[in-house]
């Protein structure tokens, strides 16, 4: 939970002038306030809360570098507040605060919903605190003395895009001396009864800039009666365009965004569904002018800029700005296989493209939602690339806000009530309530997240037990109703109501895992009775799982790749039968041409299950497979992010004809964790990396691999190289960290105590 924030009693919420409707946006409102500043001010802090999005200026200068602030929360329960140090922006005498207020998630389109999910029009609360050298305090606050007008920002929407007419700008509007007599008094808005807090998560910022990899495309081509430039930025991302253009006053540019090109080289937009994902800019004319949208973002690699060929327009420069939450980088993976290195980059860019205040499923179409299932399968991989601790503290607060009175967890957080708004997200989706805080605990040694989230977990477990479990089987067919998404998008039909991995098998496996996490969490928090209860409950669930799904020779009824992977990874089988289950999993994969048939649920488990049961060769065969379905199929065909479907595009059929066809969807990128922990061999051995297990497992065609990770105790690293009969290792142990080395079977090395520091070790193959 974030720290509570207070405003002075004089501050009032003030709102936008126009509200629009369910389908139609309206021009944004621009606010200004003139005030006097004494010469001896030593500190000035601007505090802002907004239902909607905002950008502030003080004396003509934009305040800070945050974008899409204050982010997305359940606005009926809380909104996060930002403090900005604006001391350097002030001057003695008259000063001006300007604020542009956008729709954002508060009253713009969310996913496929109509506008105005939370409220009719955006509003904000502001306080500027001035402190003089003598210690005197004064405040400038939002109230009806502010002036407001609508102007050049004609429409702003996260899904649809922005429309900006530079001819309507007011030069100097946020500076002293501007005449605002034609503006009106700002309307007061009702004060919401919600929490105002400091966000526990990182803000969104502009992170990276990309120039076109085809700069010649800035020279327009004739398209009918218009001109168009189709730019390739070389990387699929979430962000927006910044352009510098020179041309005639009133000339209008249309900017469309897409992730792929069609076979004839046109922008592919079919997968956007109802998302317009289009910006418009109308030139003021004269000198070169630079513009970037304020309150929108798009998922794209390509941008098409077009205009009427009768208008005089010269595009001088266009760049793409990647936006994502400001999480410090933590880890890096590399190896001797170029396609695997590109896969590692695609995994990281899947994170960067979707970790924008919340963990979205995709950034391009009319969705961009915090799907719980996607987040829980990817969270551990996320922590290996970025410091995601604060990011998930924030999102798990969103989850607690969204939990229903009966304990159910919606499938989307924050809950936009999109796509049917079922009571509970179902197996693997609502189980993010357990898995995400547990992973944050393990990766960072963070028991605070368990303490904050324990009651939420417990209430959800009670909901399952009372509503979705019969005879210890979660989603028992006799219960009826919706049984969850299954193994979503699996090739064997598991994501449907019939066929593939049984939904009650998936549900019961996750039910057992939920009990395990609750028991371990209770023990860590000193809740001894709860710990004993949940551990005993897990044992009974495992017994029920085995009675219902397991044969005496270690096979699973309705056995699929996902069923075996889950049963092995969640430790649901008797020790004596694990070998048989692993052998059957390997057999199924070989019978499928060394290809997976798994979806969102099974894919993150499959390589771990193979490795744990002695089938590392099959695991590497899957990792290096380049035919569909595989991780490297998309890489081989030019992907720069992870695709939603194994077959989102194929040479035989082109694009999947369904609208649900994202080319930036991180779920299958969960394989990144296995690449770190097994291919490179840098693995967690104790929470917060208090202990590290170096366990390199060379395989496949690889001759070298490396990984480094900024742990809570410092940087850990491993690099290995195969040189004939030798395995050369370089290991880095952070301060105050224990470590051990586990060599592959058949290798030996001199005994060494791994103390903090760097170690070079040469292992040799044992004689056969």
C-alpha positions in Angstrom: 0.0 0.0 0.0 1.3 3.5 -0.9 1.9 6.2 1.6 -1.1 8.5 2.2 -0.8 12.0 0.8 -2.6 15.1 2.1 -3.5 18.4 0.4 -4.3 21.7 2.1 -7.9 22.4 3.0 -8.1 25.2 0.5 -7.3 23.0 -2.5 -10.4 22.0 -4.6 -10.9 19.5 -7.4 -11.5 21.3 -10.7 -12.6 19.6 -13.9 -12.6 19.7 -17.6 -15.0 21.9 -19.5 -16.5 19.2 -21.8 -17.4 15.6 -21.2 -18.2 13.9 -24.6 -20.1 10.7 -24.8 -19.8 6.9 -24.8 -18.2 6.8 -28.3 -17.1 10.4 -28.9 -14.2 12.3 -27.4 -13.9 16.0 -26.9 -11.1 18.6 -26.9 -8.9 18.6 -23.9 -9.1 21.4 -21.3 -6.1 23.7 -20.7 -5.8 25.4 -17.3 -3.7 28.3 -16.1 -3.1 30.2 -12.9 -1.1 33.3 -12.4 0.5 34.0 -9.0 3.2 36.1 -7.3 6.5 34.7 -6.0 8.7 36.5 -3.5 12.4 36.9 -4.3 13.6 34.7 -1.4 11.9 31.4 -2.2 14.2 28.5 -1.6 12.0 25.6 -2.3 8.9 25.0 -4.4 7.0 21.7 -4.6 4.2 21.1 -7.0 1.8 18.3 -5.9 -0.8 16.9 -8.4 -3.5 14.3 -8.3 -5.6 13.6 -11.4 -8.5 11.5 -12.5 -7.4 11.4 -16.1 -3.9 12.3 -17.4 -2.1 15.6 -17.0 1.0 17.5 -18.1 2.1 20.6 -16.2 4.1 23.6 -17.3 5.6 26.4 -15.1 6.5 29.6 -16.8 6.6 27.9 -20.2 8.6 24.9 -19.2 7.2 21.4 -19.0 7.5 20.0 -15.4 9.4 16.7 -15.1 9.7 13.9 -17.6 6.8 11.7 -16.6 4.3 10.6 -19.3 0.8 9.2 -18.9 0.8 10.3 -15.2 -0.6 9.4 -12.8 -1.2 6.0 -14.4 -4.1 3.5 -14.1 -5.7 2.5 -10.9 -9.3 1.7 -9.8 -10.3 5.4 -9.6 -13.2 4.5 -7.4 -10.8 3.5 -4.7 -7.4 5.3 -5.1 -5.3 7.5 -7.3 -1.6 8.2 -7.0 -0.1 11.6 -6.4 3.1 13.1 -7.8 5.4 15.7 -6.2 7.5 17.8 -8.5 10.4 20.1 -7.5 9.8 23.2 -9.5 12.1 25.6 -7.6 14.3 26.1 -10.6 11.3 27.1 -12.8 10.2 30.0 -10.7 11.2 33.7 -10.9 10.6 36.7 -8.6 7.3 38.4 -9.4 4.5 37.0 -11.6 4.6 33.3 -12.4 2.1 30.9 -14.1 1.2 27.3 -13.7 -0.3 25.6 -16.8 -1.9 22.2 -16.9 -3.3 20.2 -19.8 -5.9 17.6 -18.7 -6.5 14.5 -20.8 -9.0 11.6 -20.7 -6.6 8.7 -20.1 -8.0 5.5 -18.6 -10.4 7.5 -16.4 -12.9 8.6 -19.1 -11.4 7.5 -22.5 -11.7 4.2 -24.2 -10.4 1.1 -22.3 -10.1 -2.1 -24.4 -13.4 -2.6 -26.3 -15.4 -0.7 -23.7 -17.2 2.5 -24.4 -15.7 5.7 -23.0 -16.3 6.9 -19.4 -15.9 3.7 -17.5 -15.0 5.6 -14.3 -16.3 9.1 -14.8 -17.7 11.6 -17.3 -14.8 14.1 -17.5 -11.3 14.3 -16.1 -10.4 16.4 -13.1 -7.4 17.3 -11.0 -6.3 18.5 -7.5 -3.2 20.7 -7.3 -1.1 22.4 -4.6 2.1 24.4 -5.0 3.9 24.9 -1.7 6.4 27.8 -1.5 9.0 28.0 1.3 11.1 31.2 1.7 14.6 31.4 3.1 13.1 32.7 6.4 10.9 29.6 6.6 7.6 31.2 5.7 5.2 29.0 3.8 2.5 29.9 1.3 0.4 27.8 -1.1 -1.1 28.1 -4.6 -4.0 25.7 -5.0 -6.5 24.5 -7.6 -9.8 26.3 -7.2 -12.4 28.3 -9.2 -9.9 31.2 -9.6 -8.1 29.2 -12.3 -8.9 29.9 -15.9 -9.7 27.3 -18.5 -10.2 26.9 -22.2 -10.3 24.3 -24.9 -7.7 24.6 -27.7 -5.4 22.7 -30.0 -5.8 19.2 -28.5 -9.0 18.3 -30.3 -9.2 14.6 -29.2 -7.0 12.4 -27.0 -7.6 8.7 -26.4 -5.3 5.9 -25.4 -6.9 3.5 -27.8 -8.0 5.7 -30.7 -5.1 8.3 -30.8 -4.8 12.1 -30.7 -5.8 15.0 -33.0 -3.8 18.2 -32.6 -4.4 21.4 -34.5 -1.4 23.7 -34.1 -3.3 26.6 -35.6 -5.3 26.8 -32.3 -2.2 27.2 -30.0 -1.9 30.1 -27.7 1.8 31.3 -27.7 2.9 32.0 -24.2 -0.2 30.5 -22.6 1.7 29.3 -19.5 3.9 32.4 -19.1 3.4 35.7 -17.4 1.7 38.4 -19.3 -0.7 36.1 -21.3 -4.2 37.6 -21.7 -6.7 35.0 -20.6 -9.7 37.3 -20.5 -11.4 35.1 -23.1 -10.9 32.0 -20.9 -13.5 31.0 -18.3 -13.5 30.3 -14.6 -12.5 26.7 -14.0 -15.5 24.6 -12.9 -15.3 22.9 -9.5 -15.7 19.1 -9.4 -17.0 16.8 -6.7 -14.2 15.6 -4.5 -14.0 11.8 -4.8 -14.0 9.7 -1.6 -10.9 7.8 -2.5 -7.4 7.3 -1.2 -4.7 9.7 -2.3 -1.3 8.0 -2.1 2.3 7.9 -3.3 2.6 5.2 -5.9 4.6 2.1 -4.8 5.5 1.6 -8.5 7.8 3.3 -11.0 6.4 6.0 -13.3 6.2 5.7 -17.1 8.9 7.6 -19.0 10.3 8.0 -22.5 13.0 5.4 -22.5 14.5 4.9 -25.9 14.6 6.7 -29.3 14.5 4.9 -32.6 15.2 6.4 -36.0 13.9 4.8 -39.1 16.0 1.9 -40.5 14.7 3.0 -44.0 15.3 6.8 -43.9 14.8 7.1 -47.6 11.1 6.5 -46.9 10.9 10.1 -45.6 10.7 11.0 -49.3 6.9 10.5 -49.9 5.4 8.2 -52.5 2.2 9.1 -54.4 -0.8 7.2 -53.1 -4.0 8.1 -55.0 -4.6 11.8 -54.4 -2.2 11.8 -51.4 1.4 11.4 -50.4 2.6 8.8 -47.9 5.7 7.7 -46.1 5.9 4.2 -44.6 8.6 4.1 -41.9 10.2 1.1 -40.3 11.8 1.6 -36.9 13.3 -1.9 -36.8 11.7 -2.7 -33.4 8.2 -3.5 -32.3 7.5 -1.3 -29.2 4.9 0.7 -27.2 5.2 4.4 -27.7 4.6 7.2 -30.2 6.0 9.3 -32.9 7.9 12.6 -32.6 8.1 14.4 -35.9 9.6 17.6 -37.3 7.7 18.9 -40.3 7.7 22.1 -42.4 4.7 23.0 -44.6 1.7 25.1 -45.4 -0.6 26.3 -42.6 -3.6 23.9 -42.4 -1.9 20.9 -44.0 -2.9 17.9 -42.0 -0.9 14.7 -41.4 -2.4 11.3 -40.7 -0.2 8.9 -38.7 -1.2 5.3 -38.6 0.6 2.6 -36.6 1.1 -1.1 -37.2 3.3 -4.1 -36.1 3.6 -5.8 -39.5 3.4 -5.3 -43.2 1.1 -7.2 -45.5 2.5 -9.3 -48.4 2.2 -6.3 -50.7 4.1 -4.0 -48.3 1.1 -2.2 -46.8 0.5 -1.5 -43.2 -1.2 -4.5 -41.5 -3.9 -3.2 -39.2 -6.5 -6.0 -39.2 -5.4 -7.1 -35.7 -6.1 -3.7 -34.2 -9.9 -4.4 -34.2 -11.7 -1.3 -33.1 -8.5 0.6 -32.1 -8.0 3.4 -34.5 -4.4 3.8 -33.4 -4.2 6.9 -35.5 -2.9 10.4 -34.7 -3.5 13.6 -36.7 -1.5 16.8 -36.7 -2.5 20.0 -38.5 0.4 22.4 -39.2 0.5 26.0 -38.0 2.7 26.8 -41.0 5.9 28.7 -41.5 9.1 27.6 -39.6 9.7 23.8 -38.9 7.5 22.6 -36.1 8.1 19.6 -33.8 5.2 17.6 -32.4 4.6 14.5 -30.3 1.3 13.3 -28.8 0.8 13.9 -25.0 -1.9 11.4 -23.9 -1.7 8.3 -26.1 0.5 5.5 -27.0 0.5 2.8 -29.7 2.0 -0.7 -30.3 4.0 -0.5 -33.5 7.1 -1.1 -35.5 5.9 0.7 -38.6 4.2 4.1 -39.0 2.6 5.5 -42.1 2.4 9.3 -42.4 0.1 10.6 -45.1 -1.3 13.9 -46.4 -3.1 15.5 -49.3 -0.7 15.8 -52.2 -1.9 19.3 -52.9 -0.5 20.5 -49.5 3.1 21.6 -49.2 4.7 19.3 -46.6 8.3 18.3 -46.0 9.1 15.7 -43.3 12.4 16.7 -41.9 12.8 14.1 -39.1 10.7 11.4 -37.6 11.6 9.2 -34.6 9.8 6.6 -32.5 9.8 7.0 -28.7 9.6 3.8 -26.7 7.5 4.3 -23.5 7.5 1.9 -20.5 7.7 1.9 -16.7 11.0 3.1 -15.4 12.4 -0.2 -14.0 16.2 -0.4 -13.8 17.7 -3.1 -16.0 18.9 -6.1 -13.9 20.0 -9.0 -16.2 21.3 -10.1 -19.5 21.6 -13.4 -21.3 23.8 -14.3 -24.3 25.0 -17.5 -26.0 26.6 -18.9 -29.1 23.3 -19.3 -31.0 22.3 -16.1 -32.8 18.6 -17.0 -33.0 18.5 -17.6 -29.2 20.2 -14.2 -28.7 17.4 -12.6 -30.7 14.9 -14.6 -28.7 16.4 -13.1 -25.5 16.0 -9.6 -27.0 12.4 -10.4 -28.1 11.6 -11.5 -24.5 13.0 -8.3 -23.1 11.1 -6.2 -25.6 8.0 -8.1 -24.8 8.4 -6.9 -21.3 9.3 -3.3 -22.3 6.3 -3.1 -24.7 3.8 -4.3 -22.1 5.0 -3.1 -18.7 3.4 0.3 -19.0 2.2 1.0 -15.5 0.4 -2.4 -15.4 1.5 -5.7 -17.1 -0.7 -5.6 -20.2 -1.2 -8.5 -22.5 -0.6 -6.4 -25.7 -0.1 -2.8 -26.6 -1.6 -2.5 -30.1 -5.3 -3.5 -30.3 -8.4 -2.6 -28.3 -7.3 -4.5 -25.2 -4.1 -3.5 -23.4 -5.3 -5.1 -20.2 -3.7 -6.5 -17.1 -4.5 -10.2 -17.8 -3.6 -12.1 -14.7 -2.7 -15.3 -16.4 -0.2 -13.7 -18.7 1.4 -11.8 -15.7 1.8 -14.9 -13.5 3.5 -17.1 -16.1 6.0 -14.3 -17.0 6.7 -12.6 -13.7 9.9 -14.6 -12.8 11.4 -13.9 -16.3 10.5 -10.2 -15.8 12.5 -10.0 -12.6 15.6 -11.3 -14.5 15.5 -8.4 -16.9 14.2 -5.5 -14.9 13.8 -4.5 -11.2 10.1 -5.3 -11.1 9.6 -5.2 -7.4 7.9 -1.9 -7.1 6.0 -2.5 -10.4 4.3 -5.6 -9.0 3.8 -4.0 -5.5 1.6 -1.4 -7.4 -0.2 -4.0 -9.5 -0.9 -6.3 -6.6 -2.5 -3.3 -4.8 -4.7 -3.0 -7.9 -5.5 -6.7 -7.5 -6.6 -6.1 -3.8 -8.7 -3.2 -5.0 -10.4 -5.5 -7.6 -11.0 -8.5 -5.4 -14.8 -9.1 -5.1 -16.6 -9.3 -1.8 -16.8 -13.1 -1.9 -13.0 -13.3 -2.5 -13.0 -14.0 -6.3 -10.2 -12.4 -8.4 -11.2 -11.0 -11.8 -9.3 -12.2 -14.8 -8.2 -8.6 -15.6 -6.5 -6.1 -13.1 -7.5 -3.3 -12.9 -10.9 -4.7 -13.6 -12.3 -2.9 -16.7 -15.2 -5.4 -16.8 -14.2 -6.2 -20.4 -14.8 -9.5 -22.2 -17.7 -10.7 -20.1 -16.4 -9.8 -16.6 -16.7 -13.3 -15.2 -16.8 -13.6 -11.4 -13.3 -15.2 -11.2 -10.5 -15.5 -13.6 -10.3 -19.2 -13.4 -7.3 -21.6 -13.0 -3.9 -20.1 -13.8 -5.5 -16.6 -14.2 -6.8 -15.9 -10.7 -3.9 -17.9 -9.4 -1.8 -14.8 -10.0 -3.1 -13.8 -6.6 -0.6 -16.4 -5.1 2.1 -16.7 -7.6 3.0 -13.1 -8.2 3.6 -12.1 -4.5 5.4 -15.4 -4.0 7.8 -14.8 -6.9 8.5 -11.2 -5.7 9.3 -12.7 -2.2 11.6 -15.3 -3.7 13.4 -13.0 -6.2 13.9 -10.1 -3.7 13.6 -11.6 -0.3 10.5 -9.3 0.2 8.3 -10.5 3.0 6.4 -7.2 3.0 4.6 -8.2 -0.1 3.4 -11.4 1.5 2.3 -9.5 4.6 0.4 -7.0 2.5 -1.2 -9.6 0.3 -1.8 -12.6 2.6 -5.4 -11.8 3.4 -6.2 -11.4 -0.3 -4.7 -14.9 -1.0 -6.6 -16.4 1.9 -9.9 -15.0 0.9 -9.5 -16.2 -2.7 -8.6 -19.7 -1.4 -11.8 -19.7 0.7 -13.7 -18.6 -2.4 -12.4 -21.6 -4.4 -13.1 -24.0 -1.7 -16.7 -22.9 -1.3 -17.6 -22.3 -4.9 -15.2 -24.0 -7.4 -14.2 -27.2 -5.7 -15.9 -30.6 -5.2 -14.2 -33.6 -3.5 -10.9 -31.5 -3.6 -11.1 -31.2 -7.4 -11.1 -27.6 -8.6 -13.4 -27.1 -11.5 -15.0 -30.5 -11.1 -17.3 -31.0 -14.0 -20.3 -31.6 -11.7 -20.0 -28.0 -10.5 -21.1 -26.6 -13.8 -20.4 -23.1 -15.2 -17.3 -21.7 -16.8 -14.2 -23.7 -16.0 -11.5 -21.2 -17.0 -9.5 -20.6 -20.1 -7.7 -24.0 -19.9 -4.3 -24.2 -21.6 -5.0 -21.1 -23.6 -4.0 -21.2 -27.3 -2.6 -24.7 -27.0 -2.2 -26.5 -30.3 -4.1 -29.5 -28.8 -7.3 -27.7 -28.1 -6.8 -27.2 -24.4 -8.0 -23.6 -24.5 -11.5 -24.9 -25.5 -14.2 -26.4 -23.4 -13.5 -29.9 -24.9 -10.3 -31.6 -25.9 -6.7 -31.2 -24.8 -5.7 -30.9 -21.1 -8.7 -31.4 -18.8 -9.8 -28.1 -17.2 -10.3 -29.9 -13.8 -6.7 -31.2 -14.0 -5.4 -27.7 -14.6 -7.6 -26.4 -11.9 -6.6 -29.0 -9.3 -2.9 -28.6 -10.0 -3.2 -24.8 -9.4 -5.4 -25.5 -6.3 -2.5 -27.6 -4.8 0.0 -24.9 -5.7 -2.1 -22.2 -4.1 -2.3 -24.3 -0.9 1.5 -24.7 -1.0 2.2 -21.0 -1.4 -0.3 -20.1 1.4 1.3 -22.6 3.7 4.8 -21.3 3.1 3.6 -17.7 3.3 1.9 -18.3 6.6 5.0 -19.9 8.0 7.1 -17.0 7.0 4.7 -14.6 8.6 4.5 -16.5 11.9 1.0 -17.8 11.3 1.7 -21.3 12.6 -1.8 -22.6 12.7 -2.5 -21.4 9.1 0.7 -22.9 7.9 -0.2 -26.3 9.3 -3.7 -26.1 7.9 -2.7 -25.2 4.3 0.1 -27.8 4.3 -2.3 -30.5 5.3 -4.8 -29.2 2.8 -2.2 -29.4 0.0 -1.4 -33.0 0.9 -5.1 -33.9 0.6 -5.4 -32.1 -2.7 -2.4 -34.0 -4.1 -4.0 -37.2 -3.0 -7.3 -36.3 -4.8 -5.3 -35.3 -7.9 -3.6 -38.7 -8.0 -6.8 -40.6 -7.4 -8.6 -38.8 -10.2 -5.9 -38.4 -12.9 -3.0 -40.8 -12.3 -2.7 -44.5 -13.3 -0.7 -47.0 -11.3 2.1 -47.0 -13.9 2.6 -43.2 -13.8 0.5 -42.1 -16.7 -2.1 -39.4 -16.6 -5.7 -39.8 -17.9 -6.2 -37.4 -20.8 -2.4 -37.0 -20.7 -1.1 -34.1 -22.7 2.3 -32.4 -22.7 0.8 -29.7 -20.4 -0.7 -32.3 -18.0 2.7 -34.0 -17.5 4.6 -30.8 -17.3 2.3 -29.4 -14.7 2.1 -32.6 -12.6 5.9 -32.7 -12.6 6.6 -29.1 -11.9 3.9 -28.8 -9.1 5.2 -32.0 -7.5 1.9 -33.8 -7.7 3.2 -37.3 -8.4 4.7 -39.9 -6.2 8.5 -39.9 -6.4 8.6 -43.4 -7.7 6.4 -42.4 -10.7 8.2 -39.2 -11.7 10.5 -41.0 -14.0 7.7 -42.7 -15.9 5.9 -39.4 -16.3 9.0 -37.7 -17.6 9.5 -40.4 -20.1 6.0 -40.1 -21.3 6.3 -36.4 -21.7 9.5 -36.9 -23.8 7.7 -39.5 -25.8 4.8 -37.2 -26.6 7.2 -34.5 -27.7 9.1 -36.8 -30.0 5.9 -38.2 -31.4 4.9 -34.6 -32.2 8.1 -34.1 -34.3 10.0 -32.5 -31.4 7.4 -29.8 -31.2 5.3 -28.5 -28.3 1.5 -28.7 -28.3 1.3 -26.5 -25.2 -0.3 -23.1 -24.6 0.0 -20.3 -22.0 -0.2 -22.7 -19.0 2.0 -25.6 -20.1 4.7 -23.8 -22.1 6.4 -22.2 -19.0 6.7 -25.6 -17.3 7.7 -27.9 -20.1 11.5 -27.4 -20.3 11.8 -27.5 -16.5 9.9 -30.7 -16.3 12.0 -32.3 -19.0 15.3 -31.3 -17.3 14.1 -32.5 -13.9 13.4 -36.0 -15.3 16.6 -36.4 -17.2 15.5 -35.4 -20.7 17.7 -32.3 -21.2 18.3 -33.4 -24.8 14.6 -33.1 -25.6 14.4 -29.7 -23.8 17.2 -28.4 -26.0 15.6 -29.8 -29.1 12.4 -27.8 -28.3 14.4 -24.7 -27.5 16.3 -24.8 -30.8 13.3 -25.9 -32.9 12.7 -23.5 -35.7 9.5 -24.9 -37.3 6.1 -23.9 -36.1 5.2 -24.2 -33.2 8.4 -23.1 -31.6 10.1 -20.1 -30.0 12.5 -19.7 -32.8 9.9 -19.9 -35.6 8.9 -16.3 -35.1 12.5 -15.2 -34.7 13.5 -16.9 -38.0 10.8 -14.8 -39.7 12.0 -11.5 -38.3 10.1 -11.0 -35.1 11.5 -8.5 -32.6 8.9 -9.3 -29.9 7.1 -12.4 -28.7 3.9 -13.3 -30.7 0.6 -14.1 -29.1 0.1 -17.3 -31.2 2.7 -19.8 -32.3 1.1 -19.3 -35.8 0.2 -15.6 -35.8 1.8 -15.7 -39.2 3.0 -18.5 -41.4 4.4 -18.6 -44.9 1.6 -21.0 -45.9 -1.5 -19.0 -44.6 -0.1 -15.6 -44.0 -1.7 -13.8 -41.0 -4.1 -15.6 -38.7 -7.5 -14.3 -39.8 -8.8 -13.8 -36.3 -8.6 -10.4 -34.8 -6.9 -11.8 -31.7 -3.5 -11.8 -33.3 -0.9 -9.8 -31.4 2.7 -9.6 -32.4 3.8 -8.3 -28.9 2.5 -10.6 -26.3 5.0 -11.7 -23.6 3.5 -14.9 -22.2 5.5 -17.4 -24.2 8.6 -15.4 -23.3 8.5 -17.1 -19.9 11.1 -19.4 -21.4 13.6 -16.7 -20.5 13.8 -17.9 -17.0 15.0 -21.4 -18.2 17.6 -19.7 -20.4 19.0 -17.9 -17.4 18.8 -20.7 -14.9 19.7 -23.8 -17.1 21.3 -22.7 -20.4 23.5 -20.2 -18.7 23.2 -21.7 -15.3 22.5 -18.8 -13.0 19.8 -20.0 -10.6 18.1 -18.8 -7.4 18.9 -21.1 -4.4 17.5 -18.9 -1.5 15.1 -16.0 -1.4 16.7 -12.7 -2.4 19.6 -14.6 -3.9 21.1 -15.0 -0.4 22.4 -18.2 -2.0 23.1 -18.8 -5.7 23.3 -22.1 -7.6 25.6 -22.1 -10.6 24.3 -25.0 -12.7 25.4 -24.7 -16.3 23.9 -27.3 -18.6 25.4 -27.2 -22.0 23.3 -28.9 -24.7 22.1 -28.7 -28.2 24.4 -26.9 -30.6 25.6 -24.4 -28.0 29.3 -23.9 -27.3 29.0 -21.0 -24.9 26.5 -19.1 -22.8 26.5 -16.3 -20.2 24.2 -14.5 -17.8 24.5 -11.7 -15.4 22.0 -10.5 -12.8 21.9 -7.5 -10.5 20.6 -9.3 -7.3 19.6 -7.5 -4.1 23.2 -8.2 -2.9 25.1 -7.1 -6.0 25.9 -8.5 -9.4 26.0 -12.3 -10.0 27.3 -13.7 -13.2 28.3 -16.8 -15.0 29.9 -17.5 -18.4 30.8 -20.9 -19.8 32.6 -22.1 -22.9 33.0 -25.6 -24.3 36.5 -26.2 -25.6 36.9 -29.8 -26.7 36.9 -31.9 -23.5 37.0 -28.8 -21.3 34.3 -26.6 -19.8 35.7 -23.2 -18.9 33.7 -21.3 -16.3 33.9 -17.8 -15.0 31.7 -17.2 -11.9 31.0 -13.9 -10.0 29.6 -14.2 -6.5 28.1 -11.0 -5.0 29.0 -9.8 -1.5 27.4 -11.5 1.5 26.1 -14.3 -0.7 26.6 -18.1 -0.5 27.1 -20.0 -3.7 27.6 -23.5 -5.0 28.5 -25.1 -8.3 26.6 -28.0 -9.8 28.4 -29.4 -12.9 26.6 -31.4 -15.6 26.7 -35.2 -15.3 30.0 -36.6 -16.5 32.0 -33.5 -15.7 34.4 -32.9 -12.8 36.4 -29.9 -11.5 38.8 -29.2 -8.6 37.0 -28.5 -5.4 36.7 -24.8 -4.7 34.9 -22.7 -2.1 32.8 -20.0 -3.9 33.4 -17.0 -1.7 32.3 -13.5 -2.9 34.4 -12.4 -5.9 35.3 -13.8 -9.3 36.4 -17.4 -9.9 37.8 -19.1 -13.0 37.2 -22.9 -13.1 38.0 -25.5 -15.8 36.0 -28.6 -15.7 36.9 -31.8 -17.6 34.9 -34.7 -18.8 35.2 -37.9 -16.7 36.7 -40.8 -18.6 33.9 -43.2 -19.8 
